[in-house]
Amino acid sequence: MTSLGAVFRPQLPPERLRDIARTADAAGLEELWFWEDCFLEGGIATASAALAWTERLRVGIGLLPVPLRNVALTAMEAATLDRLFPGRFTLTVGHGVQEWMGQVGARAESPVTLLREYLDALRALLRGERVTTDGRYVKLDGVGLDWPPSAAPEVLAGVTGPRSLRLAGEAADGTLLSEANPPDGVRQARRLIDEGRAAAGRPGPHRVVVYLLTATGPDAAARLKAERIASGTERIPGLGVAGDADTVAEAVRRLVDAGADTVVLEPTGDEPDPEGFVRFVAEDVRPLVP
């Protein structure tokens, strides 16, 4: 069965989170996802609060920018959340927006090298290993978690671009694709991910999570158009969806046919009813998606 989720956009103030998370949990939403965009809201803080306020909701961070966070700290945070809320937390890491990384003095000369070293070290730490590595960016000397997860949780890579997508296949457990990927983009990404997995000799499942920019309600088409213009994606054909539950479910199915395992519906930045949006995803769209 396809997993379905929704995004809590960090353009909303943090104090809105409790009501939206509890609404999502009560409505039966499967997954609620967060961003760590600079300089809005911290991903670990929002995920922790949402997990504590709910009973069954899965929570995903998509994504933590690796230049901002020492890998040992990320491993500690992820392990703690996994032990506190077993099976309910998904971690995604990625390059981050390079302009923002430059603003805080953390921009890497080779983002791909950094992410490769980071993924290798992070996944080893979450497996309970003691890690020593002296890479270009990641340097650890006999570091191991005192409280590792009972079973290593999946680590996704949120990436774009051919080199990074191949890297995700080689070194991550799954891949997060942004809302700038229509079905053809998902097919291309899946092909590159599979190339990376084949090169690394990694058979088996690799979860692909895709954001889908979504608007519903009487002004849905206008809001979707405005969002695409603002993000500079208006020229990408087949991107996003505006309409009722049937229309949205069909867009989800197209992404699944293209290779998505999980589709996360992303409301527009001016969504007038965030609580209503998560109920729409859980109660109206979910029954229409196999």
Number of C-alpha atoms within 10 A of each C-alpha: 7 14 17 22 28 30 25 22 22 21 12 15 10 15 8 13 21 16 14 21 26 18 19 28 24 15 17 17 24 20 26 26 25 23 24 20 19 16 8 14 18 17 21 20 12 22 25 17 13 24 22 15 16 17 13 17 24 22 27 23 23 27 24 24 23 23 25 15 13 14 22 21 11 20 23 20 15 22 27 16 22 22 16 15 17 15 15 19 25 21 26 23 26 27 24 21 13 14 12 16 18 12 10 11 11 15 19 17 9 11 17 16 16 19 27 22 19 25 25 17 24 24 20 16 24 27 18 18 16 16 18 14 15 10 13 10 19 20 18 16 10 10 15 20 17 10 12 20 22 13 14 15 20 17 22 28 30 28 25 19 10 15 13 24 26 25 26 30 29 23 22 27 21 22 29 25 23 19 17 23 24 23 23 16 18 24 18 16 26 21 17 21 26 20 17 22 21 14 13 14 11 15 10 8 8 20 18 23 27 30 27 27 26 27 28 21 14 11 11 18 16 11 21 26 17 16 21 18 12 10 9 11 16 17 9 13 12 14 21 26 22 21 17 16 18 14 13 25 21 15 23 29 18 16 25 23 13 18 22 25 18 21 24 24 27 24 25 21 17 14 20 11 12 23 19 14 25 29 22 19 25 22 16 17 20 21 12 14 18 10
